[in-house]
Amino acid sequence: MLLVESLNQERQCGCKRPVYFPWYLKDEKSIDEFIEKQKTNFKPEEFINEDSLIDPSKDIFYARQHLGIEPTEEDIEYINHCKVEREMDAVKWSKANEKIGGEAASYAKISTVLGIAKSVLENTDSTPQFLNTLLNMLQGITLGQRGQKQYGLYGRDDDDKGLSVYQKEHYGNKIPANLIELSCTLEKNVKPYVLPLLALLSTSQRDSALSLLTLPTTLFWRIRYSGYFDQRFSTYLMNQIIHKPLALFGNQDSKSRLEKMEEDAHIVSAGFLKERLKTLLRLKDGERADKKISLLIRDLFSGDIKKIETSAIILNETLAPILGISGFLTSAVGIPLKAITVFGFKDNLSDITNKLIESFSCLGISTQQLLYAFRFSIMEYVQSNKIREYLNETEDLGALEKQELQKLANERFNLCCTGLFGNITGIFLPLVKLIDNSNPFLSMLKSGSYEIANSSSQYFFSQRRHLKGKAFRIKNLELFEQIDHKQDNPPEEPPEQKLKLYTGE
């Protein structure tokens, strides 16, 4: 146990967040094997965050049945300490998400209404210019406030930023960590003040400037999914793209970097990627990938909620690295290219060329929305049905709890519909961008589609966080009462003394 305790204390991310390696790892070999396995996990098992909890009974049962290890009293004491620690963190996470996620969702709703209104009015000749400017400024304010609150959640040590920093420091996944840190800075400290000022620009200039400001965020939410292949994949890929050409021209630093990375070259080989995709798709020996995918898509429309959930999970994990990497590359090229065109020489290009560039810049949105349909929207439908099944199967629910669960089931179903609507709109956005602007109605449709795809996605993820926090609270009412009681009545012994009891310091 001392080995695992020591590892759990030492293996922290830059924010000093504790991790929880399984207590039954008893020697260096088992620990090394466990860590090696995490290199191909999208999220390392030892980084327990958000509303995840530690279940001592499951851990002990797993070890006893599969490893033949009986826990000692120190083991049980240590696990129970970790359990209490995680419960307190999860309650804090839940409260923050329910409150701040709800506030962010409200700003996103207002932004959606303003976006649709300005799409109509901007394409109406009789609308005064000052009114269009005012609407754009108000939308900029609401978008800025939504981003500030949402990235206050993402930027927590126990959320996406903390996870990315941990993976950077311990698994070599550097690119997403750098991008999320830059994204949080822009979303919380820059965009709330800059977005209202973009109202002074023309429509095309405003959209391009917004896309550029959001580029680090756009790239983060795409390249992070390369972790389904291997945590080192994106770092290796970017180093090859940057340093390979420089090395060919004799740059010694680039040559040195490439030599150090040689041992990781297998993670971008065709054989490795093929095996990873077979693993993610859960292909059995002799099973064809096309038939498996066809079966999974068919199961999405079945009446069996377990089949729908399983199919969505497998399709998500299989498509995530492919769509994520392709979306990253097209966004990294397309968004700056569009900005250069708009601010530089748009008038010197033909109308069809401008439309093709604009369409290309949206490919990253299209691929991401296709992924989000499986990863998030369908899963909201699954969660809604699970709540309804729980309500039907459980008889001893209190009136208030039952009412809250029924409301939650409806909210998650409505969120699924919102998500799918935004997904479909986003998937076809590159085609919509090819629409001719000369017709006011078509121009209105084109502008409105972009607003709906963007705003509905922002609302979806804010509302999803609100509902996740709310669901955890409803499910763990007694835990919330216990934690609140402990906070209102802290023990006489300081926390540092209690920690020493378990860590051996």
Residue, then its C-alpha position, 0 to 999 in steps of 0.5 A: m500500500l505504501l507504494v501506491e500511496s506514494l505514487n498517488q501523492e507524487r503523480q499529480c498534475g500542475c494544479k496539485r490535484p490528487v490521483y487515485f491509482p488502484w490500491y491492488l497495484k503491489d509492485e513496480k511491474s504491475i504499476d508500469e503495466f497499468i501506466e502503459k495501458q493508459k497511454t491508449n485510454f482517452k482518459p486515464e483510469e487514475f484521474i477520477n474527476e467530475d461526478s465520478l466516485i470511488d466505490p470501495s466495494k467494487d474495488i475490493f470485489y474486483a481484486r478479490q475475485h480476479l487478482g486473489i488479493e485480500p485487502t489489509e486494514e490499511d488498504i480499507e482505511y486508505i480506500n475509505h479516505c479516498k472515497v470521502e475525498r472524492e465525494m466532497d470534490a464531486v459535490k463541489w463540482s456538481k454544485a458549480n455545474e448546476k448553478i453556472g451551467g444554468e447561467a451560461a445556458s440562459y446567456a446562450k438562449i438569449s444569444t440564439v434569439l438575438g442571432i436569429a433576429k439579426s439574421v432576419l434584419e440584416n437581410t432587410d433593406s429597411t432596417p436601420q444600420f444602428l439597430n443591426t449594430l446594436l443587436n450585434m453588440l448585444q449578442g457579443i455581450t451574451l456570447g462573451q458572458r456565456g463563454q466566460k462562465q462555461y470556461g470557468l467550468y472547463g478550466r477547473d482542476d477537476d474538469d477538462k483543463g485539469l485532465s489535459v494538464y495531467q495528460k501533458e505532464h504524465y503521458g506526453n499529450k502536450i498539444p491539447a493542454n496548451l490549447i485549453e490553457l490558451s482557450c480558457t484565457l481567451e474565453k474568460n479574459v479577452k472575448p467578453y470585452v472584444l466580442p461586443l466591439l466586433a459589432l462595428l465590423s461588417t458581417s463577413q469581417r465580424d464572423s472571420a474575427l470571431s472564428l480567429l478568436t475562437l480558433p484555439t478553442t476550436l482546435f482543442w475540442r478536435i485534437r483531444y480526440s486523437g487520444y483514442f489512438d494514443q495520448r502521444f499521437s497529436t504531439y508526435l504528429m505536430n512535431q513531424i509536421i513542424h520539424k520534418p521540413l526544417a530538418l530537411f533544410g539542415n536545422q539541427d534542433s529539429k533533427s535532434r527533436l525527431e531523433k528523440m521521438e523515433e521510439d514513438a514512431h509506431i503510434v502513427s504507423a498504419g498497422f498500429l492505427k488499424e489495430r486501434l480502430k479494430t479495438l475501438l470498434r470491438l471487432k471480433d476475429g473475422e468480423r468485417a468493419d463495414k458490417k459491424i458499423s452497419l449493425l451499430i447504425r441499425d441498433l441506434f433506431s431499435g427500441d432497446i435502450k441498451k443497444i442504443e447506448t452501446s452503439a452510440i458509445i462504440l461509434n463515438e469512440t471509433l469516429a472520434p479520433i478520425l473526425g477529430i484529427s480531420g476537423f483539426l486540420t481543416s479548421a487549422v487551415g480553413i479558418p485562417l485562410k478565410a480570415i486572410t481572404v476577408f481582410g485581404f483580397k476578397d474583392n479580388l477573388s471570384d464569388i465562387t472562390n470566396k464561397l468555396i473558401e468559406s465552405f472549406s472553413c466550416l468543414g471542421i464544424s461539420t465533422q465535429q457535429l457528426l461526432y457530437a450526435f453520437r457522443f452527446s445528443i443520443m446519450e441525452y436520449v439514453q439518459s432520459n430513458k434510463i431515468r424513466e425506467y428508474l421511475n417505473e421500477t422504483e416504488d419508494l420514491g418521495a413525491l419531491e424526488k419523483q417530481e424532480l426526476q420526471k422533470l429531469a427526464n423531460e429536460r434531457f429529452n428536450l436537450c437531445c432534440t436541441g442537440l440533434f437539431g444543431n448537429i444536423t444544421g452543422i453537418f450541412l453548414p458547408l453546403v449552406k455556405l455555397i448558397d447564393n447571397s443575391n436572394p434576400f431569403l436565401s441570404m437570410l437562410k444562410s446567415g440563420s443556419y450559421e447562427i443556429a448551428n453555433s448558438s444551439s451547440q453553445y446552449f446544448f453544452s451549457q445546459r448539459r452541464h447544468l443537467k449533469g450537476k442537477a442529476f448528481r444532486i438528485k441521485n445523491l441527496e443524502l451525500f449532499e446533506q452529509i457534506d454540507h453538515k461536515q462543512d458547517n461543523p468542521p472537525e477540531e482536528p485540522p485536515e493536515q493531521k487527518l491526511k498524515l494518517y493516510t499518507g504516512e507523511 
